[in-house]
Amino acid sequence: MATEAASQTSGMEYHHSTEPVILYEGVTKHFTRGKREIFTALEGISFRVEKGSVTGMVGPDGAGKTTLIRLACGLLFADEGSVRVRGWNVSDHPQQVQSRVGYMPQKFGLYEDLTVQENLDLYGDLHGITGEQLAERTPALMQMTGLGRFMDRLAGRLSGGMKQKLGLACTLLSSPDVLLLDEPTVGVDPLSRRDLWEIIHQLVADQGLSVLVSTSYLDEAERCHRVAVLHHGRLLGEGPPSRVSEAAAGGSWLAEPPASLKLRQLQSRLITSPGIVDATLEGKRVRFVASDHTPWESGILENATCHETSPRFEDGFMVLLRRAAGTGASIPAADGEKTPTVVESSPEVVVEVRDLVRQFGTFYAVKNVNFQVRRGEIFGLLGPNGAGKSTTFRMLCGLLPASSGTLRVAGVDLRHARASARQRMGYVAQKFSLYGQQTVMENLEFFAGAYGLRRERKNRRIQWALDQFELQKHVNLPSGELPGGYKQRLAMACALMHEPEILFLDEPTSGVDPIARREFWYRINGLADGGVTVIVTTHFMEEAEYCDRMVIMLDGEILAEGAPSEIRQLGHGPEGREPTIEDAFIAIVEDFQAAKAREAA
Amino acid sequence: MDLDSLRRILALIVKELLAILKDPRSRYTVFVPSTIQLLVFGYAATYDLSRIRYAACDQDRSAASREFLASLEGSGTFLRVANLESAEEIQPWIDARKALAVVQIPQDFERNLLAGRHADVQVIVDGRNSNTAGTALNYIGTITDSFNVAWNREHQGVEPPIRIESRAWYNPNLETRWFMIPGLLGMLALIQVIIITAMSVAREREQGTFDQLLVTPFRPFEIMIGKALPGILVGMVQATFVVVVARFWFGIPFNGSLGTLYTGIFIFLLSAVGMGLMISSLVTTMQQALLGALVIVMPCSLLSGLGTPISNMPQAVQYLTLINPLRYAISVTHRVFLEGAPFHLILPELVPMGGIALVTLSVAVWMFRHKLT
């Protein structure tokens, strides 16, 4: 009997291995949102994850990535269609599936008050792996994740990247053969991001693991064997990354503006022109993607020199998204396009930071930071979590007092006249932070009142906000129920109510879909051209291209400062490719860490 | 305080009121819990006992003993549940809570009475609830007194030397309800206002809107006023609700002036708002705010004199009640409602309450500013 059962199982194993590891077939999933509304998270999704490969799911927030992952580990069941993992239908055999699958959710449940070792022990216990088995597996995992030195550190005191690595190690303890990773690199600095991807690829190569990973980073999607592009619960395309790039074949161009035209102006012009799907900054050139069915007028390029180039993954991705949105049309031009003010050779300094220090107990979050921002500049603060950029930012906004140093914003010393400085600045928080239960109009009215706007000016500004951000049709909707992109527009509208001189944006584009992100930067460009100074923090390195100048922070210090083109030169791109800001970032941080190591030695 | 400042405060008040009114849950919390509490306290919470279950162990079985027991039952407050034969039977009845009291009349009861000697009656009460036991004993004592008077008049033609003519002023029938409901006014308003103010700041902190508020030109004191006034307004609405229910539903007389009452309520609410804001400047989450509110509300209501008379408390605790605004608020509502006290007589209650308000509000402003900078 026993041998018979054994041979049966092995027979099944054999049979299954010819099948894909995960197979989605016509999967549809609805959720009820609120009381009445039914929301379709997934609609007729079919794709597969092959054995021993990394399959990426890429798409903006709300595309359905998390739902697909949760379906694959039996935490949710499909309304229509089926999900099979290693041949088991997940809705019939969730237990069997769960014993083979390792799932790392977006926010992995590490116990912050336990040490790395204790977390491992705990997750080992949960999976029934104890004693010898645990002792056997731990060293390999610790070596792979580089956490070996930190076994006794509390999980809460690890950096974002290390936490994710520990989460991955805990997930791998049970030796799963299918790994499901839900946005494993959110909030992780570029270095740790690179490490995580190396670990993933190593696992696939050495142990034949099959990985399904969701991400909102396009460069990560490009590192997968296969990619599924998702948008609003629909599959827009699937295949090797090159197939996604091909969607833009023949449509990618690089344009170098003549000296008379600012790079950003050319980009703004392109992105608002019909027939242009996308326009982004790339060093000293603008990369743009022409629509395959709407012709574009060469007149918009003025005298820019322009040549065709091979499409990137992102170009193809944008083509697919635009197609799905049903329009080839690009971003609507904003109010009559503000006439760019003549840029003075060196406009006045509006933000001045000198010897800024912030201490929390004995810990220095910000150490002697110095920089200046001039009127009309877009100034970026870049750095991983914990680098001190948020602390610096909060001090600039007057939300946190400085321990020492000088902070002048709009000519006002923040130590003394904070209220009058605040009248001249706008602030958009990272998290949506308006009054969710109150309608769009009520929020606008409250902020108009908060900034002391009266009658005529109040009405004029509210009308401006409704027009400029196309909020009119949602005016009576509670702001918490607005679609993602509109929430951010409303936040911007509220922050700009009083026509501030300086706009502070804290990670404004995290969780916003790429089209909305383009639109957002287009507006920011318009504001900067109108003389508004913009200070922005971001962890999207490619967005740093939009800044006029930026600083890169790490461990509370500024490691580099300059224009994007200058910063780029600090990096070394892989052979044949111009270094990106991210390459530069990694190089700068590695140099810094090497220097520190030398110092310590 | 300039015009811009006023305008900002107004915008904040409008926003706060919208937040309270828009949320169906917070709309309910203003009226539903207070209605329930009013009904519970109005109907259920009473110190008056009726239908006290007792067992009689009449070993005399005489005319006198029957007369005595009849006078107990004649009052309508006692209900005989058993006739016991012997003293051994008493224990199980009390143990099982089948009877609150047992009245045991010994064999020589009538003989002693007729001989003009002392006759003993033993009363055993269930002391596990000291309150009801005390009240029951009191009733029995009163009934026994009138039995004695009646017996003397009948058998010896003697009138007792002292006769009490009692009149209870302000509450002629000594109804607990008359005492409870006006007192509840302060208690309910305190709970409501502390929770509303403590939560409103905590909610903003939790949802990240507080930072957004702090980068606008609002000054700390403007935020404080903008947060305090809606709380006071809601407290006023609720107090009015209780006044209306007390007067027209429970028919409790209102003898004083509304102006005096509302002056008292306003000063009381100021002190409550101060406590709420103090909590809110200390906490970062709504959960902590709720916990903080409970920590304040519980001792306030215990030391308010509504449940137990302040004069019965140990001296040290009595001093402690002096810093409890609810103590004064309850005294104000009682006096204005039942006694019809005019403003100048209420003043001694208002002054300490105003002092408490001044202290809590100043501390709240200070802590607010301290935490911000």
Interface residues (C-beta under 8 A of the other chain):
Chain A: C397 G398 L399 P401 A419 S420 R422 Q423 M425 G426 Y427 A429 K431 F432 S433 L434 Y435 G436 Q437 Q438 E442 E445 F446 F447 A448 G449 A450 Y451 G452 R454 C494 F504
Chain B: D4 R7 R8 L10 A11 L12 V14 K15 L18 A19 K22 D23 Q207 G208 T209 D211 Q212 L213 L214 V215 T216 P217 F218 R219 T373
